[in-house]
Amino acid sequence: MRFYTSNSRYYYTNAIMMYKRTLYILFLFLKALVGIAQFPPVRTQEGQTYVVPAQFDLNKSSDELYVNSLLDKARVMINAQQKQPHSARKDTSILQLYNYMASIFRQSKIAPDSCLFYARKTIEYAKNCRNTEFEVKGLFQQAHYQRDIKLNLEEALRLNLRAYETVLNASHDPQVLWRICYNLGDLYSSVKEFDKSLTYFHQSEARIALGTGLSKASTNAYTVAIWEGIAMLYTSKKQYQTANTYFVKILEHLPKIPFISSHAGIYDNLAVFYQLQGKYQQAIEYGKKAETLWLDLKKRENLTATQANLANCFLEINDLPQAQIYAYQALKPPAAKNALKKAHYVLYQISQKQANWQESLKHFEQYIIWRDSLEAKFNAEELYKVQSRFDLEKAELKNKQLEELRQQELLKIRHQNELEKLKASAERQRFLNQVVSEKLERQIETQALREQAIKQKALAFEEKSKQQKLINNLQIKEFRQNKLIESRTRNTLEVGLALSALLGLVLFWYNHKLRTKNKDLEAKNEIIREVTHKIQATEISALRAQMNPHFIFNCLNSIQLYTAQSNTEKATDYLNKFSRLIRLVLENSRSEKVSLENELETLRLYMEMEAMRFRGKVNAFINIAQNVDKDSIQIPPLLLQPFVENAIWHGLMHKEEGGIIRIEVTQPKENLLRFDITDDGIGREKAAEFKSKSATQNKSFGMKVTAERIELINQLYNTATQVQIIDLKNKQGEATGTKVVVEIPI
């Protein structure tokens, strides 16, 4: 047996620990390599290479799954970096990821307030690492959030001034100073401090000339952006000649800029430049160029701002139809807030010129709401307060830094011997702070997600309640209609049963008499023929009685629509026409035939009511040949109305611009009357497609009743009333409408 001394045991234990430590370091190294392979490096515009999940796609800013997937990847990468040994590369990677998450929250529409949390983390971490560049980037994120989301110009200006001071106090000159000067120039221009704005714009231009580290195309783009800001500054001061000088330089350098969004923004500013001078045709020309580019880029908010300016230009040249079209396009969501204000103001002016006071009041109220919400809450006094507070903060910061330096020197002298112990304690404290920070971060994110979920549930519940209410109303309406149809069916069945019973009694009596007296056979046959004639006449009356309620229900639906829209004037006019029409329908229902003049008057009233209902989208014309005697010719009542109704509902209803119905009345023969009902609708094939896609039942009740009436009339009077439906097509085989030919013997 071999015995070990205490020294050999000590060395053996140390060797095992060194071996384990080596294996652990090797494991961390391999894990880092795997993490880099999973998330390849991305090169930014500044030329820096670092690891991020993916570049953010602004077109998917409302896609919750897309945004959350990027944030989850960033969190995984932060956790992986925090497990790495301490190094400058590790700190830079973590700063880049924090700044990346702040940028995503700011640009997305999902919990944008979380941008402030990650911007603060970027600033705090950058201060600990003494990284001036990312401290400034964190301040940039906060400033953009305050300006673009909270519309707080005061806070945005304070943060940019703080970033400016941070860069000036740095030991080196970061390449972001030109961007800070540009932001300050833009902010001072927004609050009408033109002299300060011009100073900072010129400082930014001088810094770019010294070098930015960007590509040549990006440098040209930022230089043109500065000229653009100066040109708009002189435009605001109404110094148009100086502004025009800068715009000429911009247009000369425009081909050197490959970014389409920069072109669109320049065209927008040129449109404003010419609009303020009253040169509206040139403003419209550049506005339409910008509109085309924004459409290609699919940037909806920028597009609505351009369309609102175009609407204003068309209003100034008194082109009201174009102004109205562009104003309504600017209101389509998602629209820029300033575009909503301008569009409502244009529509208010148009409504006043058209004497439409109700629409005018509605748009004026919306204009006031948006104007008040966008009104700048930043004046010269507040600007002075911001600068004074910034100067005070600057002095306090310097005093605090001096005090911290003195305290650090004292601590160095007093605790030189305990340096190692303090380092270990500081490392433990840093780890604990990191754990607490991560826990707080998860709690904040969880709370934000919970609030978002509660909002979504509330919205979903509200939407569901509205849908349920609508479904209940539809079910009640459908139940009433079913009851009405059931009542009609029951009445028809009762009449049929009564007639059947009467027929049975007649047949029984006839058979009884036939067995008793064969000589009365011919008389009884004559009685049966008379009874059959009465039955057919009764069936025709029953069908006519079914069609009249169907026609009345369609009219009542139209009156209900105007009443729901609170359009009392049109509802009254519609109701007057409806009452005249009902009087004619009731008078005609008691007669088997009416005069052609009476039938055409009924049809004319019906078409006028439908034209009012569709707000002028339906135009109808009735042409009567000279050889047709309207007063003496008699035809069955309400025979043509279902064909006109079918043309409107299935031919013209699906055309956005509406259409025309023509009714030609001719008498090709002495004993034949012909009606040609022609529409320029979508045709029967396209209507059948819409019918198959529609969830509602097609309106074919009147057509069915009319077909049954024509069949019974032909049987009863031994006539040959004919209906022919012709599909109209052009040379390319495309549908151009439908033609219905009705021939009635007279």
C-alpha positions in Angstrom: 0.0 0.0 0.0 1.2 3.5 -0.9 0.9 6.4 1.5 0.9 10.1 0.4 2.2 12.9 2.5 0.3 16.1 3.1 2.4 18.0 0.5 1.8 15.5 -2.2 -1.9 15.4 -1.5 -2.0 19.2 -1.8 -0.2 19.2 -5.2 -2.5 16.4 -6.4 -5.6 18.4 -5.5 -4.3 21.5 -7.2 -3.5 19.5 -10.4 -7.1 18.2 -10.5 -8.5 21.7 -10.1 -6.3 23.1 -12.8 -7.4 20.3 -15.1 -11.1 21.1 -14.4 -10.5 24.8 -14.9 -8.9 24.2 -18.3 -11.8 22.0 -19.5 -14.3 24.7 -18.4 -12.4 27.5 -20.3 -12.3 25.2 -23.4 -16.1 24.6 -23.0 -16.8 28.4 -22.9 -14.6 29.0 -25.9 -16.5 26.4 -28.0 -19.8 27.8 -26.9 -18.8 31.3 -28.0 -17.8 29.9 -31.4 -21.2 28.2 -31.7 -23.0 31.5 -30.8 -21.1 33.4 -33.4 -21.9 30.8 -36.1 -25.6 31.0 -35.2 -25.7 34.8 -35.4 -23.4 36.0 -38.2 -22.0 39.5 -38.0 -23.8 42.4 -39.6 -21.9 45.4 -41.1 -23.4 48.8 -40.3 -23.3 52.0 -42.4 -20.5 53.3 -40.2 -18.4 50.3 -41.2 -18.5 48.6 -37.7 -19.0 44.9 -37.6 -21.0 43.4 -34.7 -23.5 40.6 -34.0 -27.3 41.4 -34.1 -30.2 39.1 -35.0 -31.3 41.0 -38.2 -31.8 44.4 -39.6 -35.3 45.7 -38.6 -37.9 45.8 -41.4 -40.0 48.9 -40.9 -42.8 47.4 -43.1 -43.3 44.8 -40.3 -43.3 47.3 -37.4 -46.9 46.2 -36.4 -46.2 42.5 -36.8 -46.0 41.3 -33.1 -44.6 37.9 -34.0 -41.8 39.4 -36.1 -40.9 42.0 -33.5 -40.9 39.5 -30.6 -38.8 37.0 -32.5 -36.0 39.7 -33.0 -36.2 40.7 -29.3 -36.0 37.1 -28.1 -32.9 36.5 -30.3 -31.3 39.7 -28.9 -32.0 38.5 -25.3 -30.5 35.1 -26.0 -27.4 36.8 -27.4 -27.1 39.1 -24.4 -27.3 36.2 -22.0 -24.6 34.4 -24.0 -22.3 37.4 -24.0 -22.7 38.0 -20.2 -21.4 34.5 -19.6 -18.2 35.2 -21.4 -15.0 36.4 -19.6 -14.7 40.1 -19.2 -13.3 41.9 -22.3 -13.7 45.1 -24.3 -15.2 43.1 -27.1 -17.8 41.6 -24.7 -18.8 45.1 -23.5 -19.1 46.5 -27.0 -21.3 43.5 -28.1 -23.6 44.0 -25.1 -23.9 47.8 -25.7 -24.7 47.1 -29.4 -27.5 44.6 -28.4 -29.0 47.0 -25.8 -29.0 49.8 -28.4 -30.5 47.4 -31.0 -33.4 46.5 -28.6 -34.1 50.2 -27.8 -34.2 51.0 -31.5 -36.7 48.1 -32.2 -39.0 49.2 -29.4 -38.9 52.8 -30.7 -39.6 52.0 -34.3 -42.2 49.3 -33.7 -45.8 49.9 -32.6 -45.6 47.2 -29.8 -44.8 48.6 -26.4 -42.7 51.6 -27.7 -42.3 52.9 -24.1 -39.8 50.1 -23.4 -37.4 52.0 -25.6 -36.6 54.3 -22.6 -35.7 51.3 -20.4 -33.2 49.9 -22.9 -31.8 53.3 -23.8 -31.1 53.9 -20.1 -29.4 50.5 -19.8 -27.2 51.5 -22.8 -26.2 54.8 -21.2 -25.5 53.2 -17.8 -23.5 50.3 -19.2 -21.6 52.7 -21.5 -20.7 54.9 -18.5 -19.4 51.9 -16.6 -17.3 50.9 -19.6 -16.4 54.6 -20.4 -17.7 54.2 -23.9 -18.6 57.7 -25.1 -19.9 56.6 -28.5 -22.7 54.3 -27.1 -23.5 56.8 -24.3 -24.3 59.3 -27.0 -26.3 56.6 -29.0 -28.4 55.9 -25.9 -29.1 59.6 -25.6 -30.1 59.6 -29.3 -32.6 56.9 -28.7 -34.2 58.8 -25.8 -34.2 62.1 -27.9 -35.9 60.4 -30.9 -38.5 58.8 -28.6 -39.3 62.1 -26.9 -39.6 63.9 -30.3 -41.3 61.4 -32.5 -43.5 59.5 -30.1 -44.2 61.8 -27.1 -43.9 65.1 -29.3 -41.9 66.6 -26.4 -39.5 69.0 -28.1 -38.3 70.4 -24.8 -37.0 67.1 -23.6 -35.6 66.1 -27.0 -33.6 69.4 -27.1 -32.3 68.8 -23.6 -31.1 65.3 -24.4 -29.3 66.4 -27.6 -27.6 69.3 -25.7 -26.5 66.7 -23.2 -25.1 64.5 -25.9 -23.3 67.5 -27.4 -21.6 68.3 -24.1 -20.7 64.6 -23.6 -18.9 64.5 -26.9 -17.0 67.8 -26.3 -15.8 66.5 -22.9 -14.6 63.2 -24.4 -10.9 62.5 -24.7 -11.4 61.9 -28.4 -13.7 63.3 -31.1 -16.2 60.6 -32.0 -17.6 60.8 -35.5 -21.2 61.3 -34.2 -20.7 65.0 -33.5 -21.9 66.0 -37.0 -25.1 64.1 -36.3 -25.7 65.8 -33.0 -25.2 69.2 -34.6 -27.7 68.3 -37.4 -30.3 67.2 -34.7 -29.9 70.5 -32.8 -30.2 72.5 -36.0 -33.4 70.7 -36.9 -34.9 71.1 -33.4 -34.1 74.8 -33.2 -35.6 75.3 -36.6 -38.8 73.6 -35.3 -39.1 76.2 -32.5 -38.3 79.1 -34.8 -34.8 79.8 -33.3 -33.4 80.2 -36.8 -30.1 81.8 -36.0 -29.1 79.0 -33.6 -30.5 76.4 -36.1 -28.3 77.9 -38.9 -25.2 77.8 -36.6 -25.6 74.1 -35.8 -26.4 73.2 -39.5 -23.1 74.8 -40.6 -21.2 73.1 -37.8 -22.6 69.7 -39.0 -21.6 70.5 -42.6 -18.1 71.4 -41.4 -17.8 68.1 -39.4 -18.9 66.0 -42.3 -16.3 67.7 -44.5 -13.6 66.5 -42.0 -14.7 62.9 -42.4 -17.5 60.6 -41.1 -16.3 57.1 -41.7 -19.3 56.5 -43.8 -19.5 55.4 -47.5 -19.4 58.1 -50.2 -23.1 57.6 -51.0 -24.1 58.0 -47.3 -21.9 61.1 -46.9 -23.5 62.7 -50.0 -27.0 61.8 -48.6 -26.3 63.5 -45.2 -24.7 66.5 -46.8 -27.8 67.0 -49.0 -30.0 66.5 -45.8 -28.2 69.4 -44.2 -28.7 71.6 -47.3 -32.3 70.6 -47.2 -32.7 71.7 -43.6 -31.0 75.1 -44.4 -33.2 75.5 -47.4 -36.4 74.9 -45.4 -35.1 77.3 -42.7 -34.8 80.1 -45.2 -38.2 79.1 -46.6 -39.7 79.5 -43.1 -38.1 83.0 -43.0 -39.6 83.7 -46.4 -36.1 84.3 -47.9 -37.1 82.3 -51.0 -34.1 83.4 -53.2 -31.5 82.1 -50.7 -33.6 78.9 -50.2 -33.7 78.5 -54.0 -29.9 78.6 -54.1 -29.7 75.6 -51.8 -32.5 73.7 -53.6 -30.5 74.1 -56.9 -27.4 72.6 -55.2 -29.6 69.7 -53.9 -31.0 68.9 -57.3 -27.5 68.9 -58.8 -26.3 66.3 -56.2 -29.5 64.3 -56.3 -28.2 61.7 -58.9 -25.4 60.9 -56.5 -27.8 59.7 -53.8 -28.9 56.0 -54.3 -31.5 56.2 -51.5 -35.1 56.5 -52.9 -36.5 57.8 -49.6 -34.1 60.8 -49.7 -35.4 61.6 -53.2 -39.0 61.5 -52.0 -38.3 63.7 -49.0 -36.6 66.3 -51.2 -39.5 66.4 -53.6 -41.9 66.8 -50.6 -39.9 69.9 -49.4 -39.7 71.3 -52.9 -43.5 71.0 -53.1 -43.8 72.9 -49.8 -41.3 75.5 -51.0 -43.4 76.3 -54.1 -46.7 76.1 -52.3 -45.6 78.8 -49.8 -44.8 81.0 -52.8 -48.2 80.4 -54.4 -46.7 78.5 -57.3 -49.2 75.7 -57.0 -48.6 74.0 -60.4 -44.9 73.4 -59.6 -45.8 72.3 -56.1 -48.3 69.7 -57.5 -45.6 68.5 -60.0 -43.1 67.8 -57.2 -45.8 66.5 -54.9 -46.9 63.8 -57.4 -43.2 62.8 -57.9 -43.0 62.3 -54.1 -46.3 60.4 -54.1 -45.0 57.9 -56.7 -41.9 57.2 -54.7 -43.7 56.8 -51.4 -46.1 54.3 -53.1 -43.1 52.3 -54.4 -41.5 52.3 -50.9 -44.9 51.4 -49.2 -44.4 54.1 -46.6 -48.0 54.9 -45.8 -47.5 57.7 -43.2 -45.2 59.7 -45.5 -47.6 59.1 -48.4 -50.6 60.5 -46.5 -48.6 63.7 -45.6 -47.8 64.2 -49.3 -51.4 63.6 -50.3 -52.6 66.1 -47.7 -50.3 68.8 -49.2 -51.5 67.9 -52.7 -55.1 68.3 -51.6 -54.3 71.8 -50.2 -52.7 72.8 -53.6 -55.7 71.7 -55.6 -58.0 73.6 -53.2 -55.9 76.7 -53.8 -56.4 76.5 -57.6 -60.1 75.7 -57.0 -59.9 72.2 -58.4 -62.4 70.8 -55.8 -62.8 67.3 -57.2 -59.1 66.6 -57.1 -58.7 68.2 -53.7 -61.5 66.0 -52.3 -59.9 62.8 -53.8 -56.5 63.5 -52.3 -58.0 64.6 -49.0 -59.9 61.4 -48.5 -56.8 59.4 -49.6 -54.8 61.2 -46.9 -57.4 60.0 -44.2 -56.8 56.3 -45.0 -55.0 54.6 -42.1 -52.2 54.5 -41.1 -52.1 58.2 -41.6 -49.6 60.8 -40.3 -51.2 63.1 -37.6 -50.2 66.3 -39.5 -51.8 64.8 -42.6 -55.1 64.2 -40.7 -55.2 67.8 -39.6 -54.5 69.2 -43.1 -56.9 66.7 -44.8 -59.8 67.6 -42.5 -59.2 71.3 -43.0 -59.3 70.9 -46.8 -62.5 68.9 -46.6 -64.0 71.6 -44.3 -63.2 74.3 -46.9 -64.6 72.2 -49.7 -67.9 71.5 -47.8 -68.3 75.2 -47.1 -67.9 76.0 -50.8 -70.5 73.3 -51.6 -72.8 74.6 -48.9 -72.8 71.1 -47.2 -72.9 72.5 -43.7 -73.2 69.2 -41.9 -70.0 67.8 -43.5 -68.3 71.1 -43.0 -69.0 71.0 -39.2 -67.9 67.4 -38.9 -64.5 68.1 -40.6 -64.0 71.3 -38.8 -64.4 69.6 -35.4 -61.8 66.9 -36.5 -59.5 69.6 -37.7 -59.6 71.4 -34.3 -59.0 68.1 -32.5 -55.9 67.3 -34.5 -54.6 70.9 -34.5 -54.8 71.1 -30.7 -53.1 67.7 -30.3 -50.2 68.7 -32.6 -49.8 72.3 -31.3 -46.3 72.8 -30.2 -46.0 73.4 -26.5 -42.6 74.9 -26.8 -41.9 78.7 -26.7 -39.0 81.0 -26.1 -39.4 81.1 -22.4 -39.4 77.3 -22.1 -36.3 77.3 -24.4 -34.5 79.6 -22.1 -35.5 77.4 -19.1 -34.1 74.3 -21.0 -30.8 76.0 -21.7 -30.6 77.4 -18.1 -31.3 74.0 -16.6 -28.8 72.4 -19.0 -26.1 74.9 -17.9 -26.9 74.2 -14.3 -26.8 70.4 -14.8 -23.4 70.9 -16.6 -22.0 72.9 -13.7 -23.3 70.3 -11.2 -21.9 67.5 -13.3 -18.4 69.1 -13.3 -18.5 69.7 -9.6 -19.7 66.1 -9.1 -16.9 64.8 -11.3 -14.3 66.9 -9.3 -15.7 65.6 -6.0 -15.6 62.1 -7.3 -12.0 62.4 -8.4 -11.0 63.8 -5.0 -12.9 60.9 -3.2 -11.2 58.4 -5.5 -7.8 59.8 -4.7 -8.6 59.6 -0.9 -9.8 56.0 -1.3 -6.7 55.1 -3.2 -4.5 56.5 -0.4 -6.5 54.9 2.4 -7.3 51.5 0.9 -4.2 50.6 -1.2 -3.6 47.5 0.9 -7.2 46.3 0.5 -7.3 46.7 -3.3 -7.6 43.0 -4.1 -10.4 42.5 -1.5 -12.3 45.5 -2.9 -11.9 44.1 -6.5 -13.4 40.8 -5.4 -16.2 42.6 -3.6 -16.9 44.8 -6.6 -17.1 41.8 -8.9 -19.6 40.1 -6.6 -21.6 43.3 -6.3 -21.5 43.8 -10.1 -22.8 40.2 -10.6 -25.6 40.8 -8.0 -26.5 44.1 -9.8 -26.6 42.3 -13.1 -28.9 39.6 -11.6 -31.2 42.2 -10.1 -31.2 44.2 -13.3 -32.1 41.1 -15.4 -34.9 40.3 -12.9 -36.2 43.9 -13.1 -35.9 43.8 -16.9 -38.0 40.6 -17.1 -40.6 42.0 -14.7 -40.9 45.2 -16.8 -41.2 43.2 -20.0 -43.7 40.8 -18.4 -45.8 43.7 -17.1 -45.7 45.4 -20.5 -46.8 42.2 -22.2 -49.6 41.7 -19.6 -50.8 45.3 -20.2 -50.7 44.7 -24.0 -52.6 41.4 -23.6 -55.3 43.1 -21.4 -55.7 45.9 -24.0 -56.0 43.3 -26.8 -58.5 41.3 -24.8 -60.5 44.5 -24.1 -60.5 45.4 -27.8 -61.4 41.9 -28.8 -64.3 41.8 -26.2 -65.6 45.2 -27.5 -65.4 44.0 -31.1 -67.1 40.7 -30.2 -69.8 42.6 -28.4 -70.4 44.8 -31.5 -70.5 41.7 -33.7 -72.8 39.9 -31.4 -75.1 42.9 -31.3 -75.1 43.1 -35.1 -75.7 39.3 -35.4 -78.7 39.7 -33.0 -80.2 42.5 -35.0 -79.7 40.5 -38.2 -81.3 37.4 -36.6 -84.3 39.5 -35.4 -84.7 40.9 -38.9 -84.4 37.5 -40.5 -86.9 36.0 -37.9 -89.4 38.7 -38.8 -89.0 38.1 -42.5 -89.3 34.4 -42.0 -92.5 34.9 -40.0 -93.9 37.1 -42.7 -93.0 34.6 -45.4 -94.4 31.8 -43.3 -97.6 33.8 -42.8 -97.9 34.3 -46.6 -97.2 30.6 -47.2 -99.8 29.7 -44.7 -102.4 32.0 -46.4 -101.5 30.5 -49.8 -101.8 27.0 -48.4 -105.2 27.8 -46.9 -106.4 29.2 -50.2 -105.0 26.2 -52.0 -106.7 23.8 -49.5 -110.0 25.7 -49.8 -109.8 25.6 -53.5 -108.8 21.9 -53.4 -111.8 21.2 -51.2 -114.1 23.1 -53.5 -112.7 21.2 -56.5 -113.3 17.9 -54.6 -116.9 18.9 -53.9 -117.4 19.9 -57.5 -115.9 16.7 -58.8 -117.9 14.6 -56.3 -121.1 16.4 -57.4 -120.2 16.0 -61.0 -119.5 12.2 -60.7 -122.8 11.8 -58.8 -124.7 13.5 -61.5 -122.8 11.7 -64.2 -124.0 8.3 -62.8 -127.5 9.5 -62.6 -127.8 11.6 -65.8 -125.6 10.9 -68.8 -127.4 13.5 -70.8 -126.0 16.4 -68.6 -122.4 15.4 -69.5 -121.7 18.3 -71.8 -123.1 20.8 -69.2 -121.0 19.5 -66.4 -117.8 19.7 -68.6 -118.6 23.3 -69.2 -118.9 23.9 -65.4 -115.5 22.2 -64.9 -113.8 24.4 -67.5 -115.2 27.5 -65.8 -114.0 26.3 -62.3 -110.5 25.6 -63.7 -110.4 29.1 -65.3 -111.3 30.6 -61.9 -108.6 28.5 -60.1 -105.9 29.8 -62.5 -107.1 33.4 -62.1 -107.0 32.9 -58.3 -103.4 31.6 -58.5 -102.4 34.6 -60.6 -103.9 36.9 -58.0 -102.1 35.0 -55.2 -98.8 35.4 -57.0 -99.4 39.1 -57.6 -100.2 39.5 -53.9 -96.9 37.8 -53.1 -95.0 40.2 -55.3 -96.4 43.4 -53.9 -95.1 42.8 -50.3 -91.7 41.8 -51.8 -91.6 45.2 -53.7 -92.7 47.1 -50.5 -90.0 45.5 -48.4 -87.3 46.6 -50.7 -88.6 50.2 -50.6 -88.8 50.1 -46.7 -85.2 49.0 -46.6 -84.1 52.1 -48.5 -86.1 54.4 -46.2 -84.5 52.6 -43.2 -81.0 53.3 -44.6 -81.6 57.1 -44.9 -83.2 57.2 -41.4 -80.2 55.3 -39.9 -77.9 57.9 -41.6 -80.0 60.8 -40.0 -80.6 62.2 -43.5 -84.1 63.5 -42.8 -84.4 65.6 -46.0 -83.7 62.6 -48.3 -85.8 60.3 -46.1 -88.8 62.7 -46.5 -88.3 63.0 -50.2 -88.0 59.2 -50.5 -91.1 58.7 -48.3 -93.2 61.0 -50.5 -92.2 59.1 -53.6 -92.8 55.8 -51.8 -96.3 56.8 -50.8 -97.2 57.8 -54.4 -95.7 54.5 -55.6 -97.6 52.4 -53.0 -100.9 54.1 -54.1 -100.2 53.1 -57.7 -99.2 49.5 -56.6 -102.4 49.1 -54.5 -104.6 50.4 -57.3 -102.9 48.1 -59.9 -103.0 45.0 -57.6 -106.9 45.0 -57.8 -106.7 44.8 -61.6 -105.6 41.9 -63.9 -104.4 44.5 -66.4 -103.5 48.2 -66.3 -102.7 50.8 -69.0 -99.1 51.0 -70.3 -99.0 54.7 -69.1 -99.9 53.5 -65.5 -97.3 50.7 -65.6 -94.5 53.1 -66.9 -95.3 55.7 -64.3 -95.0 53.1 -61.6 -91.7 51.9 -63.1 -90.4 55.5 -63.3 -91.1 56.1 -59.6 -89.3 52.9 -58.6 -86.2 53.8 -60.6 -86.1 57.3 -59.1 -86.2 55.8 -55.6 -83.4 53.3 -56.5 -81.3 56.2 -57.9 -81.7 58.1 -54.7 -80.8 55.1 -52.7 -77.6 54.5 -54.6 -76.8 58.3 -54.5 -77.0 58.9 -58.2 -75.0 55.8 -59.3 -78.1 54.5 -61.1 -79.2 56.4 -64.2 -82.4 55.2 -66.0 -84.0 56.3 -69.3 -87.4 55.3 -70.8 -87.9 55.7 -74.5 -91.3 55.1 -76.1 -91.8 54.7 -79.8 -94.3 57.2 -81.5 -96.6 54.4 -82.7 -97.2 53.2 -79.2 -100.6 54.3 -77.6 -99.8 54.4 -73.9 -103.4 55.1 -72.8 -105.2 52.3 -74.7 -102.7 49.4 -74.4 -103.4 47.1 -71.4 -100.7 44.9 -69.8 -100.4 42.8 -66.6 -99.3 45.1 -63.7 -95.7 45.0 -62.1 -94.4 42.7 -64.9 -91.4 44.8 -65.8 -90.2 46.0 -62.3 -88.5 42.7 -61.3 -86.3 42.8 -64.4 -85.2 46.4 -63.7 -84.6 45.5 -60.0 -82.5 42.5 -61.1 -80.4 44.8 -63.4 -79.7 47.2 -60.6 -78.9 44.6 -57.9 -76.9 42.1 -59.9 -75.7 44.2 -62.8 -74.9 47.7 -61.4 -74.5 47.2 -57.7 -71.0 45.7 -58.0 -69.7 48.5 -60.2 -68.1 51.2 -58.1 -69.0 53.9 -60.6 -72.6 52.8 -61.1 -74.2 52.5 -64.6 -77.1 53.2 -66.9 -80.4 51.3 -67.5 -82.3 52.0 -70.8 -85.9 50.8 -71.4 -87.1 50.9 -75.0 -90.8 50.4 -75.6 -91.8 49.5 -79.3 -94.7 47.9 -81.2 -93.1 45.9 -84.0 -96.6 44.4 -84.9 -100.1 45.6 -84.4 -100.8 42.9 -81.8 -97.3 42.7 -80.2 -95.7 45.0 -77.6 -91.9 44.8 -77.0 -89.8 46.0 -74.1 -85.9 46.1 -74.3 -84.3 46.5 -70.8 -80.6 47.1 -71.3 -77.9 47.7 -68.6 -74.1 48.2 -68.8 -73.4 46.2 -65.6 -70.9 43.4 -64.9 -72.8 40.6 -66.7 -74.4 37.4 -65.5 -71.2 35.4 -65.2 -69.5 38.0 -63.0 -72.7 38.4 -61.0 -72.8 34.6 -60.4 -69.3 34.8 -59.0 -70.2 37.5 -56.6 -73.3 35.5 -55.6 -71.1 32.4 -54.8 -68.8 34.5 -52.7 -71.6 36.4 -50.9 -72.8 35.1 -47.5 -76.3 36.6 -48.1 -79.1 35.1 -50.1 -79.5 36.5 -53.7 -82.5 38.7 -54.3 -84.3 36.5 -56.9 -87.8 36.3 -55.3 -89.4 38.9 -57.6 -87.9 37.2 -60.7 -89.3 33.8 -59.6 -92.8 35.2 -59.0 -92.7 37.0 -62.4 -91.8 33.8 -64.2 -94.6 32.0 -62.6 -97.1 34.8 -63.4 -96.0 34.8 -67.1 -96.5 31.0 -67.3 -100.0 31.2 -65.8 -101.0 34.1 -68.0 -100.0 32.2 -71.1 -102.0 29.2 -69.9 -105.1 31.2 -68.9 -105.3 33.5 -71.9 -103.7 31.1 -74.4 -101.0 33.8 -75.2 -97.3 33.6 -75.9 -95.7 36.2 -73.6 -91.9 35.6 -74.0 -88.8 36.7 -72.1 -85.3 36.4 -73.6 -82.1 37.3 -71.7 -79.0 38.3 -73.8 -75.4 38.6 -72.5 -73.7 41.7 -74.1 -69.9 41.4 -74.8 -67.3 43.5 -76.6 -64.9 42.3 -79.4 -62.5 40.9 -76.8 -65.2 38.7 -75.3 -65.5 40.8 -72.1 -68.9 41.3 -70.5 -70.4 44.8 -71.1 -73.9 44.3 -69.7 -77.2 42.4 -70.0 -80.2 42.8 -72.2 -83.7 41.5 -71.4 -86.4 41.4 -74.2 -90.0 41.0 -73.1 -92.7 40.5 -75.8 -96.3 40.7 -74.7 -99.2 40.0 -77.1 -101.9 42.7 -77.0 
